[in-house]
Amino acid sequence: MFRDGRAAVRQQERSRVVISGVDVNGVAFEEMTESRDISEEGLSFYLCRPIWINSHLTAEVSSKSNFGPSRITRIMVVRIQTDPSGKRLVAARFDE
């Protein structure tokens, strides 16, 4: 686990995540991805679909750690970082 200037301790973890919601064009989507890290407050993951900051999405996380075996939760997007290849790193906090 590590801290990166944020309050929550983040645990690097590669878990399967299914994200569903509405993209920037108002189209409903469901995308399978992988988490980058998870904390008590949220998680980060890569997403191909363009979304807005402050979007409310649903995440189904199949975790291998103390996060639990599987969890469906609402999340809110707090940060999006796009790399040169166009891949979007999304940071989201748990709404529940």
mmCIF file as gemmi writes it, N, C-alpha and C atoms, coordinates in Angstrom:
data_model
loop_
_atom_site.group_PDB
_atom_site.id
_atom_site.type_symbol
_atom_site.label_atom_id
_atom_site.label_alt_id
_atom_site.label_comp_id
_atom_site.label_asym_id
_atom_site.label_entity_id
_atom_site.label_seq_id
_atom_site.pdbx_PDB_ins_code
_atom_site.Cartn_x
_atom_site.Cartn_y
_atom_site.Cartn_z
_atom_site.occupancy
_atom_site.B_iso_or_equiv
_atom_site.pdbx_formal_charge
_atom_site.auth_seq_id
_atom_site.auth_asym_id
_atom_site.pdbx_PDB_model_num
ATOM 1 N N . MET Axp A 1 ? 0.839 -1.187 0 1 0 ? 1 A 1
ATOM 2 C CA . MET Axp A 1 ? 0 0 0 1 0 ? 1 A 1
ATOM 3 C C . MET Axp A 1 ? 0.878 1.243 0 1 0 ? 1 A 1
ATOM 4 N N . PHE Axp A 2 ? 0.362 2.298 -0.581 1 0 ? 2 A 1
ATOM 5 C CA . PHE Axp A 2 ? 1.155 3.507 -0.636 1 0 ? 2 A 1
ATOM 6 C C . PHE Axp A 2 ? 0.268 4.735 -0.583 1 0 ? 2 A 1
ATOM 7 N N . ARG Axp A 3 ? 0.879 5.832 -0.193 1 0 ? 3 A 1
ATOM 8 C CA . ARG Axp A 3 ? 0.195 7.129 -0.214 1 0 ? 3 A 1
ATOM 9 C C . ARG Axp A 3 ? 0.826 7.94 -1.331 1 0 ? 3 A 1
ATOM 10 N N . ASP Axp A 4 ? 0.002 8.692 -2.041 1 0 ? 4 A 1
ATOM 11 C CA . ASP Axp A 4 ? 0.521 9.528 -3.115 1 0 ? 4 A 1
ATOM 12 C C . ASP Axp A 4 ? 0.024 10.966 -2.955 1 0 ? 4 A 1
ATOM 13 N N . GLY Axp A 5 ? -0.011 11.438 -1.733 1 0 ? 5 A 1
ATOM 14 C CA . GLY Axp A 5 ? -0.463 12.793 -1.466 1 0 ? 5 A 1
ATOM 15 C C . GLY Axp A 5 ? -1.953 12.886 -1.181 1 0 ? 5 A 1
ATOM 16 N N . ARG Axp A 6 ? -2.653 11.801 -1.314 1 0 ? 6 A 1
ATOM 17 C CA . ARG Axp A 6 ? -4.078 11.782 -1.018 1 0 ? 6 A 1
ATOM 18 C C . ARG Axp A 6 ? -4.286 11.205 0.377 1 0 ? 6 A 1
ATOM 19 N N . ALA Axp A 7 ? -5.485 11.358 0.904 1 0 ? 7 A 1
ATOM 20 C CA . ALA Axp A 7 ? -5.758 10.913 2.272 1 0 ? 7 A 1
ATOM 21 C C . ALA Axp A 7 ? -5.814 9.398 2.407 1 0 ? 7 A 1
ATOM 22 N N . ALA Axp A 8 ? -6.344 8.712 1.409 1 0 ? 8 A 1
ATOM 23 C CA . ALA Axp A 8 ? -6.558 7.262 1.518 1 0 ? 8 A 1
ATOM 24 C C . ALA Axp A 8 ? -5.304 6.48 1.14 1 0 ? 8 A 1
ATOM 25 N N . VAL Axp A 9 ? -5.101 5.383 1.816 1 0 ? 9 A 1
ATOM 26 C CA . VAL Axp A 9 ? -4.006 4.476 1.479 1 0 ? 9 A 1
ATOM 27 C C . VAL Axp A 9 ? -4.46 3.649 0.287 1 0 ? 9 A 1
ATOM 28 N N . ARG Axp A 10 ? -3.676 3.694 -0.773 1 0 ? 10 A 1
ATOM 29 C CA . ARG Axp A 10 ? -4.025 2.979 -1.997 1 0 ? 10 A 1
ATOM 30 C C . ARG Axp A 10 ? -3.257 1.679 -2.085 1 0 ? 10 A 1
ATOM 31 N N . GLN Axp A 11 ? -3.958 0.641 -2.517 1 0 ? 11 A 1
ATOM 32 C CA . GLN Axp A 11 ? -3.352 -0.672 -2.686 1 0 ? 11 A 1
ATOM 33 C C . GLN Axp A 11 ? -3.353 -0.979 -4.183 1 0 ? 11 A 1
ATOM 34 N N . GLN Axp A 12 ? -2.166 -1.168 -4.743 1 0 ? 12 A 1
ATOM 35 C CA . GLN Axp A 12 ? -2.105 -1.535 -6.156 1 0 ? 12 A 1
ATOM 36 C C . GLN Axp A 12 ? -2.746 -2.896 -6.318 1 0 ? 12 A 1
ATOM 37 N N . GLU Axp A 13 ? -3.716 -2.97 -7.23 1 0 ? 13 A 1
ATOM 38 C CA . GLU Axp A 13 ? -4.416 -4.23 -7.433 1 0 ? 13 A 1
ATOM 39 C C . GLU Axp A 13 ? -4.985 -4.283 -8.834 1 0 ? 13 A 1
ATOM 40 N N . ARG Axp A 14 ? -4.767 -5.391 -9.473 1 0 ? 14 A 1
ATOM 41 C CA . ARG Axp A 14 ? -5.325 -5.655 -10.804 1 0 ? 14 A 1
ATOM 42 C C . ARG Axp A 14 ? -6.521 -6.591 -10.635 1 0 ? 14 A 1
ATOM 43 N N . SER Axp A 15 ? -7.701 -6.013 -10.607 1 0 ? 15 A 1
ATOM 44 C CA . SER Axp A 15 ? -8.934 -6.781 -10.479 1 0 ? 15 A 1
ATOM 45 C C . SER Axp A 15 ? -9.828 -6.481 -11.67 1 0 ? 15 A 1
ATOM 46 N N . ARG Axp A 16 ? -10.648 -7.464 -12.035 1 0 ? 16 A 1
ATOM 47 C CA . ARG Axp A 16 ? -11.592 -7.255 -13.127 1 0 ? 16 A 1
ATOM 48 C C . ARG Axp A 16 ? -12.664 -6.278 -12.648 1 0 ? 16 A 1
ATOM 49 N N . VAL Axp A 17 ? -12.975 -5.288 -13.488 1 0 ? 17 A 1
ATOM 50 C CA . VAL Axp A 17 ? -13.998 -4.294 -13.166 1 0 ? 17 A 1
ATOM 51 C C . VAL Axp A 17 ? -14.9 -4.125 -14.385 1 0 ? 17 A 1
ATOM 52 N N . VAL Axp A 18 ? -16.199 -4.17 -14.165 1 0 ? 18 A 1
ATOM 53 C CA . VAL Axp A 18 ? -17.159 -3.879 -15.229 1 0 ? 18 A 1
ATOM 54 C C . VAL Axp A 18 ? -17.791 -2.537 -14.886 1 0 ? 18 A 1
ATOM 55 N N . ILE Axp A 19 ? -17.6 -1.564 -15.768 1 0 ? 19 A 1
ATOM 56 C CA . ILE Axp A 19 ? -18.118 -0.211 -15.574 1 0 ? 19 A 1
ATOM 57 C C . ILE Axp A 19 ? -19.326 -0.024 -16.479 1 0 ? 19 A 1
ATOM 58 N N . SER Axp A 20 ? -20.404 0.521 -15.931 1 0 ? 20 A 1
ATOM 59 C CA . SER Axp A 20 ? -21.572 0.834 -16.76 1 0 ? 20 A 1
ATOM 60 C C . SER Axp A 20 ? -22.072 2.224 -16.409 1 0 ? 20 A 1
ATOM 61 N N . GLY Axp A 21 ? -22.654 2.872 -17.402 1 0 ? 21 A 1
ATOM 62 C CA . GLY Axp A 21 ? -23.162 4.22 -17.206 1 0 ? 21 A 1
ATOM 63 C C . GLY Axp A 21 ? -23.511 4.85 -18.536 1 0 ? 21 A 1
ATOM 64 N N . VAL Axp A 22 ? -23.383 6.166 -18.603 1 0 ? 22 A 1
ATOM 65 C CA . VAL Axp A 22 ? -23.689 6.93 -19.81 1 0 ? 22 A 1
ATOM 66 C C . VAL Axp A 22 ? -22.448 7.722 -20.19 1 0 ? 22 A 1
ATOM 67 N N . ASP Axp A 23 ? -22.078 7.684 -21.492 1 0 ? 23 A 1
ATOM 68 C CA . ASP Axp A 23 ? -20.865 8.385 -21.944 1 0 ? 23 A 1
ATOM 69 C C . ASP Axp A 23 ? -21.161 9.848 -22.278 1 0 ? 23 A 1
ATOM 70 N N . VAL Axp A 24 ? -20.172 10.559 -22.832 1 0 ? 24 A 1
ATOM 71 C CA . VAL Axp A 24 ? -20.325 11.989 -23.129 1 0 ? 24 A 1
ATOM 72 C C . VAL Axp A 24 ? -21.368 12.26 -24.213 1 0 ? 24 A 1
ATOM 73 N N . ASN Axp A 25 ? -21.718 11.241 -24.989 1 0 ? 25 A 1
ATOM 74 C CA . ASN Axp A 25 ? -22.724 11.393 -26.042 1 0 ? 25 A 1
ATOM 75 C C . ASN Axp A 25 ? -24.117 10.99 -25.58 1 0 ? 25 A 1
ATOM 76 N N . GLY Axp A 26 ? -24.257 10.643 -24.293 1 0 ? 26 A 1
ATOM 77 C CA . GLY Axp A 26 ? -25.548 10.248 -23.758 1 0 ? 26 A 1
ATOM 78 C C . GLY Axp A 26 ? -25.929 8.813 -24.072 1 0 ? 26 A 1
ATOM 79 N N . VAL Axp A 27 ? -24.942 8.018 -24.495 1 0 ? 27 A 1
ATOM 80 C CA . VAL Axp A 27 ? -25.185 6.62 -24.859 1 0 ? 27 A 1
ATOM 81 C C . VAL Axp A 27 ? -24.828 5.717 -23.681 1 0 ? 27 A 1
ATOM 82 N N . ALA Axp A 28 ? -25.75 4.826 -23.322 1 0 ? 28 A 1
ATOM 83 C CA . ALA Axp A 28 ? -25.489 3.863 -22.248 1 0 ? 28 A 1
ATOM 84 C C . ALA Axp A 28 ? -24.41 2.884 -22.702 1 0 ? 28 A 1
ATOM 85 N N . PHE Axp A 29 ? -23.534 2.506 -21.779 1 0 ? 29 A 1
ATOM 86 C CA . PHE Axp A 29 ? -22.456 1.582 -22.123 1 0 ? 29 A 1
ATOM 87 C C . PHE Axp A 29 ? -22.159 0.661 -20.953 1 0 ? 29 A 1
ATOM 88 N N . GLU Axp A 30 ? -21.456 -0.413 -21.274 1 0 ? 30 A 1
ATOM 89 C CA . GLU Axp A 30 ? -20.889 -1.313 -20.276 1 0 ? 30 A 1
ATOM 90 C C . GLU Axp A 30 ? -19.531 -1.723 -20.829 1 0 ? 30 A 1
ATOM 91 N N . GLU Axp A 31 ? -18.484 -1.547 -20.03 1 0 ? 31 A 1
ATOM 92 C CA . GLU Axp A 31 ? -17.127 -1.838 -20.487 1 0 ? 31 A 1
ATOM 93 C C . GLU Axp A 31 ? -16.376 -2.633 -19.427 1 0 ? 31 A 1
ATOM 94 N N . MET Axp A 32 ? -15.746 -3.722 -19.849 1 0 ? 32 A 1
ATOM 95 C CA . MET Axp A 32 ? -14.917 -4.513 -18.944 1 0 ? 32 A 1
ATOM 96 C C . MET Axp A 32 ? -13.512 -3.945 -18.976 1 0 ? 32 A 1
ATOM 97 N N . THR Axp A 33 ? -12.932 -3.744 -17.796 1 0 ? 33 A 1
ATOM 98 C CA . THR Axp A 33 ? -11.59 -3.182 -17.683 1 0 ? 33 A 1
ATOM 99 C C . THR Axp A 33 ? -10.897 -3.828 -16.489 1 0 ? 33 A 1
ATOM 100 N N . GLU Axp A 34 ? -9.839 -3.203 -16.019 1 0 ? 34 A 1
ATOM 101 C CA . GLU Axp A 34 ? -9.068 -3.72 -14.891 1 0 ? 34 A 1
ATOM 102 C C . GLU Axp A 34 ? -8.706 -2.563 -13.975 1 0 ? 34 A 1
ATOM 103 N N . SER Axp A 35 ? -8.798 -2.786 -12.677 1 0 ? 35 A 1
ATOM 104 C CA . SER Axp A 35 ? -8.423 -1.729 -11.733 1 0 ? 35 A 1
ATOM 105 C C . SER Axp A 35 ? -6.915 -1.544 -11.745 1 0 ? 35 A 1
ATOM 106 N N . ARG Axp A 36 ? -6.499 -0.348 -11.413 1 0 ? 36 A 1
ATOM 107 C CA . ARG Axp A 36 ? -5.079 -0.049 -11.24 1 0 ? 36 A 1
ATOM 108 C C . ARG Axp A 36 ? -4.732 -0.047 -9.764 1 0 ? 36 A 1
ATOM 109 N N . ASP Axp A 37 ? -5.603 0.584 -8.978 1 0 ? 37 A 1
ATOM 110 C CA . ASP Axp A 37 ? -5.457 0.563 -7.525 1 0 ? 37 A 1
ATOM 111 C C . ASP Axp A 37 ? -6.819 0.765 -6.88 1 0 ? 37 A 1
ATOM 112 N N . ILE Axp A 38 ? -6.892 0.369 -5.607 1 0 ? 38 A 1
ATOM 113 C CA . ILE Axp A 38 ? -8.136 0.453 -4.839 1 0 ? 38 A 1
ATOM 114 C C . ILE Axp A 38 ? -7.795 0.958 -3.442 1 0 ? 38 A 1
ATOM 115 N N . SER Axp A 39 ? -8.671 1.794 -2.886 1 0 ? 39 A 1
ATOM 116 C CA . SER Axp A 39 ? -8.552 2.227 -1.498 1 0 ? 39 A 1
ATOM 117 C C . SER Axp A 39 ? -9.924 2.11 -0.855 1 0 ? 39 A 1
ATOM 118 N N . GLU Axp A 40 ? -10.015 2.474 0.404 1 0 ? 40 A 1
ATOM 119 C CA . GLU Axp A 40 ? -11.311 2.469 1.085 1 0 ? 40 A 1
ATOM 120 C C . GLU Axp A 40 ? -12.258 3.503 0.479 1 0 ? 40 A 1
ATOM 121 N N . GLU Axp A 41 ? -11.7 4.521 -0.177 1 0 ? 41 A 1
ATOM 122 C CA . GLU Axp A 41 ? -12.509 5.616 -0.694 1 0 ? 41 A 1
ATOM 123 C C . GLU Axp A 41 ? -12.825 5.52 -2.18 1 0 ? 41 A 1
ATOM 124 N N . GLY Axp A 42 ? -12.053 4.727 -2.938 1 0 ? 42 A 1
ATOM 125 C CA . GLY Axp A 42 ? -12.306 4.673 -4.364 1 0 ? 42 A 1
ATOM 126 C C . GLY Axp A 42 ? -11.347 3.758 -5.097 1 0 ? 42 A 1
ATOM 127 N N . LEU Axp A 43 ? -11.304 3.919 -6.419 1 0 ? 43 A 1
ATOM 128 C CA . LEU Axp A 43 ? -10.433 3.096 -7.241 1 0 ? 43 A 1
ATOM 129 C C . LEU Axp A 43 ? -10.069 3.861 -8.504 1 0 ? 43 A 1
ATOM 130 N N . SER Axp A 44 ? -9.069 3.352 -9.208 1 0 ? 44 A 1
ATOM 131 C CA . SER Axp A 44 ? -8.73 3.902 -10.514 1 0 ? 44 A 1
ATOM 132 C C . SER Axp A 44 ? -8.672 2.756 -11.507 1 0 ? 44 A 1
ATOM 133 N N . PHE Axp A 45 ? -8.955 3.087 -12.767 1 0 ? 45 A 1
ATOM 134 C CA . PHE Axp A 45 ? -9.031 2.087 -13.825 1 0 ? 45 A 1
ATOM 135 C C . PHE Axp A 45 ? -8.897 2.791 -15.171 1 0 ? 45 A 1
ATOM 136 N N . TYR Axp A 46 ? -8.6 2.019 -16.204 1 0 ? 46 A 1
ATOM 137 C CA . TYR Axp A 46 ? -8.53 2.56 -17.559 1 0 ? 46 A 1
ATOM 138 C C . TYR Axp A 46 ? -9.861 2.322 -18.254 1 0 ? 46 A 1
ATOM 139 N N . LEU Axp A 47 ? -10.281 3.299 -19.056 1 0 ? 47 A 1
ATOM 140 C CA . LEU Axp A 47 ? -11.555 3.214 -19.752 1 0 ? 47 A 1
ATOM 141 C C . LEU Axp A 47 ? -11.366 3.719 -21.181 1 0 ? 47 A 1
ATOM 142 N N . CYS Axp A 48 ? -11.916 3.013 -22.143 1 0 ? 48 A 1
ATOM 143 C CA . CYS Axp A 48 ? -11.855 3.445 -23.547 1 0 ? 48 A 1
ATOM 144 C C . CYS Axp A 48 ? -12.944 4.465 -23.858 1 0 ? 48 A 1
ATOM 145 N N . ARG Axp A 49 ? -14.092 4.31 -23.224 1 0 ? 49 A 1
ATOM 146 C CA . ARG Axp A 49 ? -15.254 5.154 -23.495 1 0 ? 49 A 1
ATOM 147 C C . ARG Axp A 49 ? -15.037 6.554 -22.916 1 0 ? 49 A 1
ATOM 148 N N . PRO Axp A 50 ? -15.329 7.629 -23.684 1 0 ? 50 A 1
ATOM 149 C CA . PRO Axp A 50 ? -15.204 8.986 -23.134 1 0 ? 50 A 1
ATOM 150 C C . PRO Axp A 50 ? -16.346 9.286 -22.159 1 0 ? 50 A 1
ATOM 151 N N . ILE Axp A 51 ? -15.994 9.774 -20.975 1 0 ? 51 A 1
ATOM 152 C CA . ILE Axp A 51 ? -16.979 10.132 -19.954 1 0 ? 51 A 1
ATOM 153 C C . ILE Axp A 51 ? -16.626 11.498 -19.38 1 0 ? 51 A 1
ATOM 154 N N . TRP Axp A 52 ? -17.537 12.075 -18.643 1 0 ? 52 A 1
ATOM 155 C CA . TRP Axp A 52 ? -17.326 13.378 -18.014 1 0 ? 52 A 1
ATOM 156 C C . TRP Axp A 52 ? -16.838 13.209 -16.577 1 0 ? 52 A 1
ATOM 157 N N . ILE Axp A 53 ? -16.078 14.194 -16.1 1 0 ? 53 A 1
ATOM 158 C CA . ILE Axp A 53 ? -15.782 14.283 -14.669 1 0 ? 53 A 1
ATOM 159 C C . ILE Axp A 53 ? -17.119 14.53 -13.974 1 0 ? 53 A 1
ATOM 160 N N . ASN Axp A 54 ? -17.293 13.997 -12.794 1 0 ? 54 A 1
ATOM 161 C CA . ASN Axp A 54 ? -18.525 14.038 -11.999 1 0 ? 54 A 1
ATOM 162 C C . ASN Axp A 54 ? -19.599 13.093 -12.512 1 0 ? 54 A 1
ATOM 163 N N . SER Axp A 55 ? -19.273 12.246 -13.509 1 0 ? 55 A 1
ATOM 164 C CA . SER Axp A 55 ? -20.223 11.227 -13.954 1 0 ? 55 A 1
ATOM 165 C C . SER Axp A 55 ? -20.455 10.228 -12.828 1 0 ? 55 A 1
ATOM 166 N N . HIS Axp A 56 ? -21.682 9.784 -12.689 1 0 ? 56 A 1
ATOM 167 C CA . HIS Axp A 56 ? -22.018 8.731 -11.741 1 0 ? 56 A 1
ATOM 168 C C . HIS Axp A 56 ? -22.161 7.438 -12.533 1 0 ? 56 A 1
ATOM 169 N N . LEU Axp A 57 ? -21.38 6.434 -12.153 1 0 ? 57 A 1
ATOM 170 C CA . LEU Axp A 57 ? -21.326 5.159 -12.859 1 0 ? 57 A 1
ATOM 171 C C . LEU Axp A 57 ? -21.551 4.021 -11.883 1 0 ? 57 A 1
ATOM 172 N N . THR Axp A 58 ? -21.72 2.83 -12.407 1 0 ? 58 A 1
ATOM 173 C CA . THR Axp A 58 ? -21.791 1.621 -11.597 1 0 ? 58 A 1
ATOM 174 C C . THR Axp A 58 ? -20.544 0.8 -11.881 1 0 ? 58 A 1
ATOM 175 N N . ALA Axp A 59 ? -19.929 0.286 -10.82 1 0 ? 59 A 1
ATOM 176 C CA . ALA Axp A 59 ? -18.734 -0.547 -10.958 1 0 ? 59 A 1
ATOM 177 C C . ALA Axp A 59 ? -18.975 -1.885 -10.276 1 0 ? 59 A 1
ATOM 178 N N . GLU Axp A 60 ? -18.723 -2.958 -11.009 1 0 ? 60 A 1
ATOM 179 C CA . GLU Axp A 60 ? -18.743 -4.297 -10.431 1 0 ? 60 A 1
ATOM 180 C C . GLU Axp A 60 ? -17.283 -4.728 -10.329 1 0 ? 60 A 1
ATOM 181 N N . VAL Axp A 61 ? -16.774 -4.793 -9.109 1 0 ? 61 A 1
ATOM 182 C CA . VAL Axp A 61 ? -15.359 -5.084 -8.859 1 0 ? 61 A 1
ATOM 183 C C . VAL Axp A 61 ? -15.225 -6.517 -8.363 1 0 ? 61 A 1
ATOM 184 N N . SER Axp A 62 ? -14.449 -7.309 -9.073 1 0 ? 62 A 1
ATOM 185 C CA . SER Axp A 62 ? -14.133 -8.679 -8.652 1 0 ? 62 A 1
ATOM 186 C C . SER Axp A 62 ? -12.725 -8.648 -8.095 1 0 ? 62 A 1
ATOM 187 N N . SER Axp A 63 ? -12.609 -8.474 -6.799 1 0 ? 63 A 1
ATOM 188 C CA . SER Axp A 63 ? -11.336 -8.227 -6.149 1 0 ? 63 A 1
ATOM 189 C C . SER Axp A 63 ? -10.729 -9.489 -5.564 1 0 ? 63 A 1
ATOM 190 N N . LYS Axp A 64 ? -9.405 -9.462 -5.481 1 0 ? 64 A 1
ATOM 191 C CA . LYS Axp A 64 ? -8.666 -10.583 -4.885 1 0 ? 64 A 1
ATOM 192 C C . LYS Axp A 64 ? -8.2 -10.253 -3.466 1 0 ? 64 A 1
ATOM 193 N N . SER Axp A 65 ? -8.391 -9.028 -3.029 1 0 ? 65 A 1
ATOM 194 C CA . SER Axp A 65 ? -7.841 -8.591 -1.739 1 0 ? 65 A 1
ATOM 195 C C . SER Axp A 65 ? -8.916 -8.525 -0.664 1 0 ? 65 A 1
ATOM 196 N N . ASN Axp A 66 ? -8.609 -7.775 0.38 1 0 ? 66 A 1
ATOM 197 C CA . ASN Axp A 66 ? -9.541 -7.606 1.491 1 0 ? 66 A 1
ATOM 198 C C . ASN Axp A 66 ? -10.736 -6.737 1.118 1 0 ? 66 A 1
ATOM 199 N N . PHE Axp A 67 ? -10.779 -6.255 -0.117 1 0 ? 67 A 1
ATOM 200 C CA . PHE Axp A 67 ? -11.905 -5.471 -0.61 1 0 ? 67 A 1
ATOM 201 C C . PHE Axp A 67 ? -13.156 -6.343 -0.694 1 0 ? 67 A 1
ATOM 202 N N . GLY Axp A 68 ? -12.969 -7.653 -0.765 1 0 ? 68 A 1
ATOM 203 C CA . GLY Axp A 68 ? -14.077 -8.594 -0.843 1 0 ? 68 A 1
ATOM 204 C C . GLY Axp A 68 ? -14.063 -9.31 -2.177 1 0 ? 68 A 1
ATOM 205 N N . PRO Axp A 69 ? -14.755 -10.431 -2.269 1 0 ? 69 A 1
ATOM 206 C CA . PRO Axp A 69 ? -14.707 -11.236 -3.484 1 0 ? 69 A 1
ATOM 207 C C . PRO Axp A 69 ? -15.347 -10.553 -4.699 1 0 ? 69 A 1
ATOM 208 N N . SER Axp A 70 ? -16.46 -9.866 -4.519 1 0 ? 70 A 1
ATOM 209 C CA . SER Axp A 70 ? -17.122 -9.148 -5.598 1 0 ? 70 A 1
ATOM 210 C C . SER Axp A 70 ? -18.035 -8.102 -4.976 1 0 ? 70 A 1
ATOM 211 N N . ARG Axp A 71 ? -18.093 -6.939 -5.624 1 0 ? 71 A 1
ATOM 212 C CA . ARG Axp A 71 ? -18.891 -5.845 -5.067 1 0 ? 71 A 1
ATOM 213 C C . ARG Axp A 71 ? -19.43 -4.999 -6.206 1 0 ? 71 A 1
ATOM 214 N N . ILE Axp A 72 ? -20.71 -4.682 -6.156 1 0 ? 72 A 1
ATOM 215 C CA . ILE Axp A 72 ? -21.307 -3.749 -7.105 1 0 ? 72 A 1
ATOM 216 C C . ILE Axp A 72 ? -21.591 -2.471 -6.342 1 0 ? 72 A 1
ATOM 217 N N . THR Axp A 73 ? -21.086 -1.359 -6.863 1 0 ? 73 A 1
ATOM 218 C CA . THR Axp A 73 ? -21.208 -0.097 -6.145 1 0 ? 73 A 1
ATOM 219 C C . THR Axp A 73 ? -21.338 1.064 -7.116 1 0 ? 73 A 1
ATOM 220 N N . ARG Axp A 74 ? -21.88 2.156 -6.63 1 0 ? 74 A 1
ATOM 221 C CA . ARG Axp A 74 ? -21.938 3.397 -7.409 1 0 ? 74 A 1
ATOM 222 C C . ARG Axp A 74 ? -20.643 4.156 -7.174 1 0 ? 74 A 1
ATOM 223 N N . ILE Axp A 75 ? -20.129 4.774 -8.242 1 0 ? 75 A 1
ATOM 224 C CA . ILE Axp A 75 ? -18.913 5.571 -8.145 1 0 ? 75 A 1
ATOM 225 C C . ILE Axp A 75 ? -19.141 6.914 -8.828 1 0 ? 75 A 1
ATOM 226 N N . MET Axp A 76 ? -18.319 7.906 -8.443 1 0 ? 76 A 1
ATOM 227 C CA . MET Axp A 76 ? -18.34 9.203 -9.105 1 0 ? 76 A 1
ATOM 228 C C . MET Axp A 76 ? -16.937 9.513 -9.606 1 0 ? 76 A 1
ATOM 229 N N . VAL Axp A 77 ? -16.833 9.887 -10.859 1 0 ? 77 A 1
ATOM 230 C CA . VAL Axp A 77 ? -15.545 10.187 -11.483 1 0 ? 77 A 1
ATOM 231 C C . VAL Axp A 77 ? -15.02 11.512 -10.934 1 0 ? 77 A 1
ATOM 232 N N . VAL Axp A 78 ? -13.798 11.499 -10.405 1 0 ? 78 A 1
ATOM 233 C CA . VAL Axp A 78 ? -13.201 12.716 -9.852 1 0 ? 78 A 1
ATOM 234 C C . VAL Axp A 78 ? -12.012 13.211 -10.669 1 0 ? 78 A 1
ATOM 235 N N . ARG Axp A 79 ? -11.436 12.337 -11.499 1 0 ? 79 A 1
ATOM 236 C CA . ARG Axp A 79 ? -10.285 12.759 -12.298 1 0 ? 79 A 1
ATOM 237 C C . ARG Axp A 79 ? -10.171 11.863 -13.525 1 0 ? 79 A 1
ATOM 238 N N . ILE Axp A 80 ? -9.791 12.466 -14.656 1 0 ? 80 A 1
ATOM 239 C CA . ILE Axp A 80 ? -9.526 11.717 -15.884 1 0 ? 80 A 1
ATOM 240 C C . ILE Axp A 80 ? -8.203 12.218 -16.44 1 0 ? 80 A 1
ATOM 241 N N . GLN Axp A 81 ? -7.317 11.29 -16.727 1 0 ? 81 A 1
ATOM 242 C CA . GLN Axp A 81 ? -6.01 11.633 -17.289 1 0 ? 81 A 1
ATOM 243 C C . GLN Axp A 81 ? -5.844 10.818 -18.566 1 0 ? 81 A 1
ATOM 244 N N . THR Axp A 82 ? -5.64 11.489 -19.698 1 0 ? 82 A 1
ATOM 245 C CA . THR Axp A 82 ? -5.49 10.805 -20.976 1 0 ? 82 A 1
ATOM 246 C C . THR Axp A 82 ? -4.015 10.748 -21.344 1 0 ? 82 A 1
ATOM 247 N N . ASP Axp A 83 ? -3.539 9.552 -21.687 1 0 ? 83 A 1
ATOM 248 C CA . ASP Axp A 83 ? -2.134 9.417 -22.087 1 0 ? 83 A 1
ATOM 249 C C . ASP Axp A 83 ? -2.019 9.66 -23.597 1 0 ? 83 A 1
ATOM 250 N N . PRO Axp A 84 ? -0.797 9.761 -24.131 1 0 ? 84 A 1
ATOM 251 C CA . PRO Axp A 84 ? -0.601 10.069 -25.558 1 0 ? 84 A 1
ATOM 252 C C . PRO Axp A 84 ? -1.286 9.081 -26.513 1 0 ? 84 A 1
ATOM 253 N N . SER Axp A 85 ? -1.496 7.842 -26.088 1 0 ? 85 A 1
ATOM 254 C CA . SER Axp A 85 ? -2.144 6.855 -26.959 1 0 ? 85 A 1
ATOM 255 C C . SER Axp A 85 ? -3.668 7 -26.956 1 0 ? 85 A 1
ATOM 256 N N . GLY Axp A 86 ? -4.197 7.878 -26.087 1 0 ? 86 A 1
ATOM 257 C CA . GLY Axp A 86 ? -5.639 8.083 -26.003 1 0 ? 86 A 1
ATOM 258 C C . GLY Axp A 86 ? -6.307 7.281 -24.903 1 0 ? 86 A 1
ATOM 259 N N . LYS Axp A 87 ? -5.529 6.488 -24.189 1 0 ? 87 A 1
ATOM 260 C CA . LYS Axp A 87 ? -6.06 5.691 -23.079 1 0 ? 87 A 1
ATOM 261 C C . LYS Axp A 87 ? -6.408 6.626 -21.918 1 0 ? 87 A 1
ATOM 262 N N . ARG Axp A 88 ? -7.559 6.407 -21.29 1 0 ? 88 A 1
ATOM 263 C CA . ARG Axp A 88 ? -8.018 7.274 -20.195 1 0 ? 88 A 1
ATOM 264 C C . ARG Axp A 88 ? -7.875 6.572 -18.854 1 0 ? 88 A 1
ATOM 265 N N . LEU Axp A 89 ? -7.099 7.177 -17.955 1 0 ? 89 A 1
ATOM 266 C CA . LEU Axp A 89 ? -7.018 6.702 -16.577 1 0 ? 89 A 1
ATOM 267 C C . LEU Axp A 89 ? -8.076 7.465 -15.794 1 0 ? 89 A 1
ATOM 268 N N . VAL Axp A 90 ? -8.998 6.741 -15.202 1 0 ? 90 A 1
ATOM 269 C CA . VAL Axp A 90 ? -10.129 7.338 -14.474 1 0 ? 90 A 1
ATOM 270 C C . VAL Axp A 90 ? -9.955 7.068 -12.992 1 0 ? 90 A 1
ATOM 271 N N . ALA Axp A 91 ? -10.056 8.104 -12.183 1 0 ? 91 A 1
ATOM 272 C CA . ALA Axp A 91 ? -10.073 7.961 -10.729 1 0 ? 91 A 1
ATOM 273 C C . ALA Axp A 91 ? -11.493 8.267 -10.269 1 0 ? 91 A 1
ATOM 274 N N . ALA Axp A 92 ? -12.015 7.392 -9.428 1 0 ? 92 A 1
ATOM 275 C CA . ALA Axp A 92 ? -13.392 7.547 -8.966 1 0 ? 92 A 1
ATOM 276 C C . ALA Axp A 92 ? -13.489 7.253 -7.488 1 0 ? 92 A 1
ATOM 277 N N . ARG Axp A 93 ? -14.435 7.918 -6.827 1 0 ? 93 A 1
ATOM 278 C CA . ARG Axp A 93 ? -14.668 7.646 -5.414 1 0 ? 93 A 1
ATOM 279 C C . ARG Axp A 93 ? -15.977 6.89 -5.282 1 0 ? 93 A 1
ATOM 280 N N . PHE Axp A 94 ? -16.051 6.061 -4.245 1 0 ? 94 A 1
ATOM 281 C CA . PHE Axp A 94 ? -17.263 5.303 -3.985 1 0 ? 94 A 1
ATOM 282 C C . PHE Axp A 94 ? -18.334 6.25 -3.485 1 0 ? 94 A 1
ATOM 283 N N . ASP Axp A 95 ? -19.546 6.134 -4.007 1 0 ? 95 A 1
ATOM 284 C CA . ASP Axp A 95 ? -20.673 6.959 -3.568 1 0 ? 95 A 1
ATOM 285 C C . ASP Axp A 95 ? -21.326 6.391 -2.327 1 0 ? 95 A 1
ATOM 286 N N . GLU Axp A 96 ? -21.094 5.122 -2.032 1 0 ? 96 A 1
ATOM 287 C CA . GLU Axp A 96 ? -21.767 4.462 -0.908 1 0 ? 96 A 1
ATOM 288 C C . GLU Axp A 96 ? -20.875 4.35 0.285 1 0 ? 96 A 1
